[in-house]
Amino acid sequence: MIVFDLICGEGAHIFEGWFSSSEDFEGQCAQGLVACPICGCGDIEKAMMAPNVGAKSNSQNSVPPPRSSGEQSDSMPAVHTAKLPAEYQELIGKMAEAQAKILANSEWVGKGFADQARDIYYGDAEERPIHGIASAKEASDLEEEGIEIAPLPLPVIPPKTQN
């Protein structure tokens, strides 16, 4: 079995799917059998994943044991390995929901975020909500120009990202 991190096209919800092969995933998607468990969207793609590469058999370093199915996958950064209290899990869930609502009506502009924000601010592009990637320097420059921006609380996987 192969485990894929999947992402829906509507709400950018990330979830896990198990398939016998990559072709099985493609076939099930083509038949409309794969849907987001959160919003029901059928527009599903593979999300970026870190490869699971084991250590060489002659390696001196120890490799941590595989994670259990209830733990976070390797595709997202972890803050702490201890189980979070229920109220923290609830807060993170609410942040994720709020961010999904914000992004639902926002256009992904990728690495062109700073240029697009600047064009909108100066009236060279249509006013609309956007989100994307900006370096710390670009964000600082935008703020110095009086262009209001805000960091997103949780990581965002770019739409249409494939393995």
C-alpha positions as CSV (number, residue, x, y, z in Angstrom):
1,M,0.0,0.0,0.0
2,I,1.1,3.6,-0.7
3,V,0.1,6.5,1.5
4,F,-0.4,9.8,-0.2
5,D,-1.1,13.2,1.4
6,L,-4.0,14.6,-0.6
7,I,-5.4,18.1,-0.9
8,C,-8.8,19.2,-2.1
9,G,-9.2,22.0,-4.6
10,E,-12.0,23.9,-2.8
11,G,-10.9,24.3,0.8
12,A,-7.3,23.3,0.5
13,H,-8.0,20.6,3.2
14,I,-5.1,18.1,3.5
15,F,-5.9,14.5,4.3
16,E,-4.3,11.0,3.9
17,G,-5.3,8.4,1.4
18,W,-4.1,4.7,1.0
19,F,-3.9,3.2,-2.4
20,S,-2.4,0.0,-3.9
21,S,-0.5,2.1,-6.5
22,S,-0.2,5.5,-8.1
23,E,-2.3,4.2,-11.0
24,D,-5.0,3.0,-8.5
25,F,-5.2,6.6,-7.1
26,E,-5.5,8.1,-10.6
27,G,-8.2,5.5,-11.5
28,Q,-10.2,6.1,-8.4
29,C,-10.1,9.9,-9.0
30,A,-11.2,9.4,-12.6
31,Q,-14.2,7.4,-11.4
32,G,-15.1,10.0,-8.8
33,L,-14.4,7.7,-5.9
34,V,-12.0,10.0,-4.0
35,A,-13.5,13.0,-2.1
36,C,-12.4,15.3,0.7
37,P,-13.6,14.0,4.0
38,I,-14.0,17.5,5.3
39,C,-15.9,19.3,2.6
40,G,-16.8,16.5,0.1
41,C,-15.0,18.2,-2.8
42,G,-14.1,15.7,-5.6
43,D,-11.3,17.9,-7.0
44,I,-8.4,16.0,-5.3
45,E,-4.7,16.1,-6.0
46,K,-1.6,14.7,-4.4
47,A,0.0,17.2,-1.9
48,M,3.7,17.7,-1.5
49,M,5.2,15.0,0.7
50,A,8.7,14.4,2.1
51,P,10.0,11.1,0.8
52,N,10.4,8.3,3.3
53,V,14.0,7.2,2.8
54,G,15.4,4.7,5.2
55,A,19.0,4.8,6.5
56,K,21.6,2.6,4.8
57,S,22.0,-0.7,6.5
58,N,25.6,0.1,7.4
59,S,24.7,3.5,8.9
60,Q,25.9,4.3,12.4
61,N,23.0,6.7,13.1
62,S,19.9,5.3,14.6
63,V,16.6,5.8,12.7
64,P,13.5,6.6,14.7
65,P,10.8,4.0,14.6
66,P,7.9,4.5,12.1
67,R,5.1,6.7,13.4
68,S,1.8,5.1,14.3
69,S,-1.2,5.8,12.0
70,G,-2.6,8.4,14.5
71,E,0.5,10.6,14.4
72,Q,1.3,13.5,12.1
73,S,2.7,12.6,8.7
74,D,6.2,13.6,7.7
75,S,4.9,16.2,5.2
76,M,4.2,18.8,7.9
77,P,6.6,20.3,10.4
78,A,6.2,19.2,14.0
79,V,6.5,21.5,17.0
80,H,6.7,19.0,19.8
81,T,6.3,15.2,20.0
82,A,4.1,15.2,23.1
83,K,0.4,14.9,22.7
84,L,-1.2,18.4,22.7
85,P,-4.0,19.0,25.2
86,A,-7.5,18.9,23.8
87,E,-8.0,22.6,24.1
88,Y,-4.9,23.3,22.0
89,Q,-6.0,20.8,19.3
90,E,-9.4,22.6,19.3
91,L,-7.7,26.0,18.9
92,I,-5.5,24.7,16.0
93,G,-8.6,23.3,14.4
94,K,-10.4,26.6,14.7
95,M,-7.3,28.4,13.2
96,A,-7.3,26.0,10.3
97,E,-11.0,26.6,9.7
98,A,-10.6,30.4,9.8
99,Q,-7.7,30.2,7.5
100,A,-9.6,28.0,5.0
101,K,-12.4,30.5,5.0
102,I,-10.0,33.4,4.3
103,L,-8.3,31.5,1.5
104,A,-11.6,30.3,0.0
105,N,-12.1,33.8,-1.5
106,S,-8.5,34.6,-2.1
107,E,-6.3,34.1,-5.2
108,W,-3.0,32.1,-4.9
109,V,-0.3,34.2,-6.6
110,G,2.7,32.2,-5.4
111,K,6.1,33.8,-5.4
112,G,4.7,36.9,-7.1
113,F,2.9,37.9,-3.9
114,A,4.9,41.1,-3.2
115,D,4.6,42.4,-6.8
116,Q,0.9,41.6,-6.9
117,A,0.2,43.3,-3.5
118,R,2.1,46.3,-4.7
119,D,0.2,46.5,-8.0
120,I,-3.1,46.3,-6.2
121,Y,-2.1,48.9,-3.7
122,Y,-1.0,51.4,-6.4
123,G,-4.1,50.7,-8.6
124,D,-2.2,48.9,-11.3
125,A,-4.2,45.7,-10.8
126,E,-7.8,44.9,-9.8
127,E,-8.4,45.0,-6.1
128,R,-8.9,41.4,-4.8
129,P,-7.8,39.3,-1.8
130,I,-4.5,37.4,-2.6
131,H,-2.2,35.0,-0.8
132,G,1.2,33.7,-1.7
133,I,4.9,33.6,-0.8
134,A,7.0,36.5,0.4
135,S,10.4,36.7,1.9
136,A,11.0,38.5,5.1
137,K,12.7,41.3,3.2
138,E,9.7,41.6,0.8
139,A,7.2,41.6,3.7
140,S,9.3,44.3,5.4
141,D,9.4,46.4,2.2
142,L,5.6,46.2,1.7
143,E,5.0,47.3,5.3
144,E,7.4,50.2,4.9
145,E,5.3,51.3,1.9
146,G,2.2,51.2,3.9
147,I,0.8,48.0,2.2
148,E,-1.1,46.0,4.8
149,I,-0.2,42.3,4.8
150,A,-0.6,39.5,7.4
151,P,1.2,36.2,7.8
152,L,-1.0,33.1,7.7
153,P,-1.0,31.1,10.9
154,L,-0.6,27.7,9.3
155,P,1.4,26.5,6.3
156,V,-0.3,26.5,2.9
157,I,0.3,24.0,0.1
158,P,0.1,25.7,-3.2
159,P,-2.8,24.7,-5.4
160,K,-2.2,22.2,-8.2
161,T,1.0,21.0,-6.5
162,Q,1.7,17.4,-7.5
163,N,4.3,14.8,-6.5
